[in-house]
Amino acid sequence: MDSEEANATAVEQMMEARPVLIGLGKAIDTVPGMRENLLLHAGPPITWERASGPMRGAITGALIYEGKAKDMAEAEALVTSGQVELEPCHHHQAVGPMAGVISSSMSVYILEDKTTGRKSYSNLNEGYGKVLRYGAYSDEVLERLRWMEEVMGPILADALEDSGGLDIRALLAEALHMGDEGHNRNKAGSILYTARLAPFVARCAPSPEVASEVLKFLGDNALSVLNPVMACCKAMADAAHGVEGSTIVSTMARNGTDFGIRVSGLGDRWFTAPVATPVGLYFPGFKAEDASGDIGDSVITETAGIGGFAMASAPAIVTFVSGTPKDAINATLEMYEICYAEHKYFTMPPLDFRGTPTGIDIRKVVEKNITPRVNTGIAHRDPGVGQVGAGLVRPPMAMFEAAVMAYAEKYGF
């Protein structure tokens, strides 16, 4: 089929995917290809030698958590010797925010696309500040992870089974009408998520005190729903992948060193370029010089047509860069320039319920010299510190240009 027909097919499949959060399980038991000596990470493939500070910190924390290492030196030895392997979450139908590290015993959300039957996975959100995904691995970080695995995980698993599943696409569509954009701002979505789980958590928890503890943890975290949303967007983007002749981007991801994309009609090949540093608002005591390079799989949200592409729905997000509500609307309007379609189900009240820009076309990105807008958190450049801010970033043009050249070689112009 020609590229127009291929792109129409890819984007239609992306929009018609209907991922439902159906359960929770151990990564080793649920994630395809997961092994005891494997760590999954955000972004395209990376080695320890090229890994950023927060990525090294998260790898270290995961290996301490699994009882395989005592400190960073032991973690480094395990990874560089090949005793512990590193592979992208995306190679295992999974996604993880920031460093995105998933180890074998960690709990993961399980989503099923009711349109295709395809499953996708993500880890659980730890909250803000000093957390593993931002490269922190102190005792308090590891204790929180153990509580999530031993206390919250089993309760959420039972609650989700009891609930019959949560339609994350429908939840997202509602949250976009309540001031969220689905990536950096998930306050409304997290409230909806907690409210819908609450009756089942109350029923499944061993005591009212434990139910209260779990619901407080979810309710206090305005990013509780981010991880299920990312897995939802992963399922949507995967539904668009593998369409012969399509120029639609089906993966965007960063590992703190490289930004990578994959294209629907170009198979599983990664096109990469060095990451930029986000521009944003820093926590007190931190500044731009402290920031790591752009990192995380959460840019799958923009890939699926929300996040930075839906900023018109979330004008408060621009306070990260001292912007105005008009800037948020203009950000979304600019993204229509590089997208193939407008989303059927994700609409924005400030734009008269126009659908979000969906289906990034590599040809339009290069032709118009406009790269996607991405909303993101900011990690400290050194391992062990954690989150230092949040802001906006753009991917490098070079990887889109490389993808266009590869497309021309395969299909001709």
Sequence and secondary structure as in RCSB ss.txt:
>XXXX:A:sequence
MDSEEANATAVEQMMEARPVLIGLGKAIDTVPGMRENLLLHAGPPITWERASGPMRGAITGALIYEGKAKDMAEA
EALVTSGQVELEPCHHHQAVGPMAGVISSSMSVYILEDKTTGRKSYSNLNEGYGKVLRYGAYSDEVLERLRWMEE
VMGPILADALEDSGGLDIRALLAEALHMGDEGHNRNKAGSILYTARLAPFVARCAPSPEVASEVLKFLGDNALSV
LNPVMACCKAMADAAHGVEGSTIVSTMARNGTDFGIRVSGLGDRWFTAPVATPVGLYFPGFKAEDASGDIGDSVI
TETAGIGGFAMASAPAIVTFVSGTPKDAINATLEMYEICYAEHKYFTMPPLDFRGTPTGIDIRKVVEKNITPRVN
TGIAHRDPGVGQVGAGLVRPPMAMFEAAVMAYAEKYGF
>XXXX:A:secstr
  HHHHHHHHHHHHHH  EEEEEEEEHHHHSTT  TTEEEESSS   GGG  HHHHHHHHHHHHHTTS SSHHHH
HHHHHTTSSEEEEGGGGTEE STT  B TTSEEEEEEETTT  EEEEE    SSS GGGT  SHHHHHHHHHIII
IIHHHHHHHHHHHT EEHHHHHHHHGGGT  SSS  HHHHHHHHHHHHHHHHHHSSSHHHHHHHHHHHHH TTTT
HHHHHHHHHHHHHHTTT TT  BEEEEEEESSEEEEEEGGGTT  EEEE    EEEE TT  GGGB   EESTTH
HHHTT GGGGGGG GGGGGGGT  HHHHHHHHHHHHTTEEEEEEEEEEGGGTTEEEEEEEBHHHHHHHT    EE
EEEEBSSTT  EEEEEEE   HHHHHHHHHHHHHHH  
